[in-house]
Amino acid sequence: MKKLNWNEFDRGVFLVNCLAIVYNPKTKKILIGRFEKDPYVKTLVWRFPGGRPTYSKSLEDSLKLEVKKKTNLRIEIKKLVLARIPEENSRFLLLYYLAEPVNVGKEKAGEKFTEIKWIKPSEARKFFTTSLHPEITKLLKKLK
C-alpha cells in the first residue's frame, strides 16, 4: 500500500477518533480519564474515553473496544451526538457518542489512562484543558 503524503491534501483527510460520553443515569455522573501525555495535543490532560477505530470493525464496535481497554467498562451506545474538527488540531475528526455503562463497579484505568473518575457533568469544564464544543456543553447541561 502506498504511504499517504499528507502534504498532497488540503482538505478531507482526517485522523478519526471516537469518544464516549459515558453517562450513568443512576448516579447522574460521567466518566473521564486522565491521559498520559498525548503526542498530538500537548495540553490534553483529561478526556472522554475512546480512540481510533479499526478498519475491521464498525465505528461503534471500535469505540466499545477502546472504552473497554481504557476503563474496563462495557458500554451501550445510545447515539452519535457530535462530529467536529477541533481547534487544537485540524487533522482530527472527533466523533462523540453518548453511552451508558453496562458493568458499573468494574471500572479501572487501563491503556493510556493513568486515572479515571466519575464526575458531575457540570464539573467537566474544570477538568478539560482543551476546548469543550458548545454542543457538548449543551449536552452535559441536559445530563444534570
Backbone hydrogen bonds, N-H to C=O, Kabsch-Sander energy under -0.5 kcal/mol:
donor,donor_aa,acceptor,acceptor_aa,energy
6,W,4,L,-0.9
8,E,5,N,-2.3
9,F,6,W,-1.3
14,F,12,G,-0.5
15,L,91,R,-2.9
16,V,14,F,-0.7
17,N,93,L,-2.4
18,C,51,G,-2.9
19,L,95,L,-3.3
20,A,49,P,-3.2
21,I,19,L,-0.5
21,I,97,Y,-3.4
22,V,20,A,-1.2
23,Y,21,I,-0.8
23,Y,99,A,-3.1
24,N,29,K,-3.0
28,K,24,N,-2.2
29,K,24,N,-1.1
30,I,119,I,-3.0
31,L,22,V,-1.7
32,I,117,K,-2.5
33,G,47,R,-2.8
34,R,115,E,-3.3
35,F,33,G,-0.6
35,F,45,V,-4.0
36,E,112,K,-2.4
37,K,35,F,-0.8
38,D,44,L,-0.5
44,L,41,V,-1.8
46,W,127,F,-0.6
47,R,33,G,-2.2
51,G,18,C,-2.2
62,S,58,S,-2.5
63,L,59,L,-2.2
64,K,60,E,-2.3
65,L,61,D,-2.0
66,E,62,S,-2.5
67,V,63,L,-2.7
68,K,64,K,-2.1
69,K,65,L,-2.3
70,K,66,E,-2.0
71,T,67,V,-2.3
72,N,67,V,-0.5
72,N,68,K,-1.9
73,L,67,V,-0.7
76,E,100,E,-2.8
77,I,75,I,-0.5
78,K,98,L,-3.0
79,K,98,L,-1.4
81,V,96,Y,-3.1
82,L,96,Y,-1.4
84,R,94,L,-2.4
89,N,86,P,-0.6
92,F,89,N,-1.6
93,L,15,L,-2.3
94,L,84,R,-3.3
95,L,17,N,-2.9
96,Y,82,L,-3.2
96,Y,94,L,-0.6
97,Y,19,L,-2.9
98,L,79,K,-2.9
99,A,21,I,-2.3
100,E,76,E,-2.4
102,V,74,R,-3.1
103,N,74,R,-0.8
106,K,103,N,-1.6
108,K,71,T,-2.5
110,G,70,K,-2.4
111,E,69,K,-1.6
113,F,110,G,-2.7
114,T,34,R,-2.4
115,E,34,R,-0.8
117,K,32,I,-2.4
119,I,30,I,-2.8
123,E,120,K,-2.2
124,A,121,P,-1.4
126,K,123,E,-1.0
127,F,123,E,-0.7
127,F,124,A,-1.5
128,F,124,A,-2.0
129,T,127,F,-0.5
133,H,131,S,-0.6
136,I,133,H,-0.7
137,T,133,H,-2.4
138,K,134,P,-2.4
139,L,135,E,-2.1
140,L,136,I,-2.8
141,K,137,T,-1.9
142,K,138,K,-1.6
143,L,139,L,-1.3
144,K,141,K,-1.0
